[in-house]
Amino acid sequence: MAVKKKNVEYRAKLFRNGRSQAIRLPKELRFDEKEKEVRIRREGNCLIVESLDEWPDDFWKLFGGVSDLETPTRRPLEQARDRFNR
């Protein structure tokens, strides 16, 4: 979701949907159509609604992409010493 204007206040309608309460978001604040879920948290008397999509589609392009990282090979654990180093 990209909001172009900062510090603009909008009003939203609350309504009931079955036994749940819902918010009708203004057009300017709507999430992308591909979003099916969001994260909601409370800070004081505010509700913060965030996208679950952690990284925007073009994020990695900013860094020229990411090469495949080599997975470290596991080494067998050494025999555990006994407590008295015998």
Backbone as a ProteinNet text record, in pm:
[ID]
protein_1_A
[PRIMARY]
MAVKKKNVEYRAKLFRNGRSQAIRLPKELRFDEKEKEVRIRREGNCLIVESLDEWPDDFWKLFGGVSDLETPTRRPLEQARDRFNR
[TERTIARY]
85.4	0	89.4	64.2	142	49.1	75.5	-1.3	87.2	41.8	125.1	129.4	21	15.5	40.3	122.1	146.8	66	37.3	-35	-172.9	-235.7	-372.1	-462.7	-568.4	-660.3	-781.8	-818.9	-935.5	-1033	-1158	-1258.7	-1299.2	-1326.3	-1368.5	-1493.9	-1578.5	-1702.6	-1678	-1733.1	-1733.5	-1867.9	-1866.4	-1991.9	-1976.9	-2088.5	-2089.1	-2096	-2017.3	-2020.7	-2036.8	-2159.5	-2185.8	-2161.1	-2074.7	-2041.3	-1911.1	-1855.6	-1729.8	-1755.1	-1663.2	-1667.2	-1568	-1603.3	-1517.6	-1504	-1402.1	-1376.2	-1380.2	-1456.3	-1458.8	-1351	-1241.4	-1129.3	-1159.2	-1118.7	-1130.6	-1045.3	-1083.4	-1015	-864.3	-825.7	-683.8	-601.8	-666	-594.2	-608.2	-670.8	-693.2	-562.7	-560.2	-447	-456.2	-345.3	-341.1	-438.1	-494.2	-592.1	-536.1	-404	-345.4	-339.3	-351.8	-349.3	-477	-463	-579.1	-584.8	-471.9	-464.5	-373.5	-395	-309.6	-277.6	-175	-137.5	-199.1	-261.7	-322.2	-264.4	-223.6	-176.1	-229.2	-235.5	-286.8	-170	-163.5	-67.7	-148.7	-166.7	-251	-392.7	-448	-583.7	-583.8	-468.8	-457	-450.9	-508.3	-493.4	-401.1	-296.7	-201.6	-230.9	-259.6	-289.4	-174.6	-106.2	11.2	-3.5	59	63.4	146.9	109.4	190.8	305.2	298.3	402.9	523	623.1	737.6	825.1	843.7	934.1	857.7	855.9	790	853.8	777.6	825.7	958.1	978.6	1100.8	1213.2	1196.5	1295.8	1433.9	1442.6	1573.1	1637.2	1557.2	1613.3	1698.7	1669.1	1748.7	1893.3	1916.1	2049.9	2109.1	2048	2097.9	2066	1966.5	1930.3	2016.4	1983.8	2058.7	2105.4	2235.5	2286.3	2251.9	2249.9	2222.5	2332.1	2291.8	2388.2	2425	2551.8	2596.7	2551.9	2488.8	2444.3	2564.1	2591.2	2706	2684.9	2795.5	2786	2798.3	2723.8	2728.4	2844.9	2918.4	3026.8	2975	3019.5	2973.7	3023.6	2942.4	2981.7	3097.8	3192.5	3304.3	3252.5	3321.4	3282.7	3286	3181.1	3175.3	3276.3	3353	3448.5	3373.6	3430.2	3363	3397.9	3326.9	3338.9	3476.6	3550.6	3680.1	3795.8	3769.7	3871.8	3959.4	3900.8	3979.9	4000.4
-117.3	0	122.7	213.8	337	455.2	528.1	649.2	765.4	844.2	950.4	1074.5	1104.4	1223.5	1184.5	1262.1	1237.1	1335.6	1295.9	1380.6	1423.2	1338.7	1364.9	1278	1337.1	1262.9	1219.1	1093.4	1038.2	986.7	975.9	913.1	782.8	683.1	552.7	510	437.6	387.6	252.3	235	105.8	40.1	-91.2	-162.9	-305.7	-372.2	-510.9	-602.4	-708.6	-811.8	-943.3	-989.3	-1105	-1065.2	-1140.2	-1108.6	-1029.7	-988.2	-913.2	-766.3	-683.3	-541.3	-519.5	-437.1	-412.7	-262.6	-226.2	-86.4	-75.2	20.1	46.6	151.9	110	200.7	296.3	422.6	515.4	466	502.7	458.2	484.7	599	637.5	549.2	476.9	396.3	246	206.9	64.5	-8.5	-134.2	-221.6	-274	-324.1	-384.6	-502.6	-527.7	-635.7	-772.3	-792	-922.7	-948.5	-844.3	-860.1	-928.2	-1037.3	-1108.7	-1100.2	-1068.3	-1055.7	-939.2	-881.3	-774.5	-802.6	-736.6	-746.2	-625.5	-649.2	-540	-542.9	-426.6	-417.7	-289.5	-288.8	-172.6	-101.8	29	113.1	223.4	210.8	306.1	296.4	409	405	399.5	368.5	359.1	213.8	186.5	57	77.2	-4	2.6	-116.4	-90.5	-195	-196.3	-312.3	-322.7	-440	-427.2	-535.9	-650.5	-773.7	-888.4	-910.5	-849	-861.3	-781.5	-852.4	-785.7	-710	-763.9	-703.5	-671.3	-544.3	-509.3	-585.1	-606	-682.7	-631.4	-500.9	-444.5	-423.5	-470.3	-445.7	-497.7	-625.2	-685	-624.5	-567.6	-503.5	-383.2	-321.1	-206.9	-246.4	-373.1	-421.6	-502	-497.5	-573.6	-720.9	-756.1	-896.7	-961.4	-1081.3	-1157.2	-1285.5	-1310.6	-1435.8	-1549.4	-1668.9	-1784.3	-1796.4	-1804.6	-1818.2	-1964.3	-1988.5	-2125.6	-2173	-2287.2	-2343.8	-2407.9	-2371.3	-2431.2	-2581.1	-2654.2	-2798.9	-2827.4	-2924.5	-2960.2	-3054.8	-3025.9	-3115.1	-3203.9	-3328.7	-3415.3	-3362	-3376.2	-3331.9	-3416.7	-3350.2	-3424.4	-3502.1	-3607.3	-3685.7	-3594.7	-3599.1	-3517	-3570.1	-3478.4	-3520	-3550.4	-3638.4	-3659.5	-3542	-3523.9	-3404.9	-3385.4	-3491.9	-3480.9	-3488.2	-3466.3	-3465.9	-3589.5	-3705	-3828.8	-3880.7
0	0	0	-88.1	-93.1	-69.1	37.2	66.4	27.2	-66.7	-120.9	-33	34.4	118.6	263.2	330.7	472.8	555.3	678	772.5	722.4	642.8	597.9	682.8	734	820.1	739.6	756	688.5	793	755.5	840.5	775	858.8	807.6	881.2	812.9	872.1	937.7	1057.1	1125.2	1097.8	1079.5	1059.1	1109.5	1124.5	1170.5	1049	1054.2	951.5	1025.7	1039.4	1124.4	1268.1	1336.2	1475.2	1487	1373	1372	1343.8	1389.5	1356.2	1242.5	1146.3	1030.8	1007.8	931.5	896.5	744.5	694.5	550.4	523.6	459.1	435	320.4	334.3	221.8	104.4	-14.8	-136.1	-129.2	-75.2	-70	23	112.2	211.3	188.5	80.7	56.5	31.5	74.2	48.5	-94.3	-145.3	-277.4	-283.1	-399.3	-416.2	-377.3	-391.5	-359.4	-208.7	-128.5	17	63.7	134.2	187.5	339.7	403.5	549.1	583.7	699.4	750.6	897	947.7	1088.9	1159.3	1274.2	1351.4	1491.8	1540.7	1679	1739.9	1870.1	1941.8	2010.1	1994.8	2066.9	2133.2	2264.4	2335.8	2283.7	2238.7	2184	2031.2	1971.6	1825.6	1780.7	1665.8	1600.5	1481.4	1473.3	1362.8	1272.1	1145.4	1047.8	947.8	936.6	850.2	754.9	641.2	544.6	601.5	570.7	610.5	512.8	397.3	297	345.6	396.8	459.3	359.2	239.3	143	15	-25.9	-151.9	-268.4	-374.8	-489.8	-544.8	-546.5	-605.3	-504.5	-381.8	-277.2	-316.2	-356.4	-384.8	-509.4	-599.1	-718.3	-680.2	-566.3	-520.5	-494.1	-462.1	-430.3	-544.8	-659.2	-773	-761.8	-683.8	-666.6	-560.4	-528.5	-428.8	-494.1	-486.5	-542.3	-447	-500.7	-415.8	-311.3	-188.9	-80.6	-64.9	-38.6	-19.5	118	121	247.7	315.9	440.3	509.1	527	517	537.8	686.2	730.9	872.7	897.1	1003	1044.1	1155.7	1158.2	1267.5	1401.7	1502.1	1635.2	1685.3	1747.9	1806.5	1926.3	1956.8	2073.5	2195.6	2272	2393.2	2494	2552.7	2656.1	2783.3	2861.3	2989.1	3079.8	3184.6	3269	3329.8	3345.1	3412.9	3314.3	3185.4	3080.1	3082.4	3100.6	3102.3	2964.3
[MASK]
++++++++++++++++++++++++++++++++++++++++++++++++++++++++++++++++++++++++++++++++++++++

